[in-house]
Amino acid sequence: MPDFIKSTFLFVIRELLQLNLSKSRGMNIFFGGFALHLELEKALLSAEYESESLKLSQDEGEKIKVQMRINELERQMAEDNTSQANLQAEAKQKVQRAQQACCRLEEELANCMDEIVHQDISKKLMAQQDILESERKAFEDLEFHHLEEEASKLATREELQRYLSELTTKIETRKVRLSHLEAQRSEAKSTATKDARSLERQKLTHLKRLEEGRNRVRAINDELIKLAQNSCENGDEKRSPSREDFDRISRVTTDSPIVNNQGSLGRKTIESLKEIERNRQLHLAKQGSQVISEERRRVEELKRRVQDEVRSQWEERKMNCTSFNSVESGEESSSYSTGPTERIV
């Protein structure tokens, strides 16, 4: 096999193997990356579901505590109302007794004719009026304090009721969110199963095409070997007759008596034979150049065919990958495949 054919053959095989390995690695990276993306999406959904579920439990626990505080506050308000009602009734009775005492003293004072007794009753009346005023003030203070405490507790209860309403709304929202996440988890699981099957089919298809490419490489290998063998055989066949002619001419000129006699005719014959030999060498050189040019042309044609075949396979795989990626959602999409950058020269 000539050196340039051998080197060209090795270069073509090396380029094809490199392209096949690059495609294989790219597809493996794509499949692995897509599977990782699906697992990551499932993990994110599960993490979000767990987080939302934990927050729901916390909100439900907080709602129970708030409801207990409201119940306790209402119980205290009921007890305070009962206690305050008793205290106010007792204070009111004291005021009434003081009023009755004042009325009785005023009546005695009006009916008293004795000046000394009148003065004594007047002093008692004044003292009783002071007692009445004190009892009235105590009753009013008790009533005001009760109203003040009741207003504070009512405000606290209203605030707790508002917080309880907010918690109830938040809990309902979280339940809806959890239902949505559960549906997403189920959908993601179903999608992952379907996509895994689709990826497996694509991977098998790629491996099949890769094996077909290797078979084509082996076929090209055989074809190149045959071309090289034919080239060598044709060269030998073309050189053999000329070599035999040259040997016959040499024997004739060597054994010829014209050469031995060293005559002018012998010299002319030798010069003619040398001219014939030069023409023969030039003819052989031209034929060799034509053979080499023809072989180069055939090798270049073969390389173009190989390059077109590899590019066709690459474009077909790239279109399949693009059509598969088009069904993805609008998330960040990571492209694991690139076009062929090596060029067979």
C-alpha angles and dihedrals in degrees: 000000000000115000096243092051091047093049092046091049092050091048093051093048091048092050093048093049090048091051092048092049091048091050091047093049091045092052092046090050090047094049092044093046093048092049089049089050091053092048091048091051091050090048092050092050091048091048092049091047092051092047092049091046091052091050090049091053090049092049092048090050091049090049091054091051093049092048090051090051090051091049091048092048092050090049091052091047091052092049092046091050091053093046093045091048090056093046093048092048090052092047091048091053090053090052091049092050091050090050091050091050091051092049091050093050092047089053092049090048091052093051096042115107098176113091096211092049089044091057092048092050090047091056091049091048092052091049091048091050089054089052091049091051091049092050091049091051091048090050093049092047091050092049093047093048090050092050091048093052092044092052091050092050092046090053091049091049091049091051091049091048090053091049089048090053091051091050091050091052092046092050092051090049091050091050090053090047091050091051090051092048091049089053090049091050092052091046092047091050092050092045092048091053092048093045092047090056091046091049091049090053091049091048092052089048090051092049089050091051090046090054090048089052091052090050089052089051090053090048090051089049091054092046092051091049091051091049091051092048092049090049092053093045093049091049092052092047092050094047097046100069092047092049091049090049091050091050091050091048091049092051092047094049093044096049094038115115089216089068092046093052090051091221127164090250089055092052092050090049091052092048090050091050091050090051090050089050092050091050089048092052091049090049091050091049091052091048091048091050090050091049092049092047091049092049091048090051092050092048092049090050090049091050091051090051091050092047093049091048093050092046091049092052091047094050091048092052091045091052090050091051091047093050090049093049091050091073091061121106122254094274125122104298119207115207113211098177129076133183121264110277099180116091122202108232 
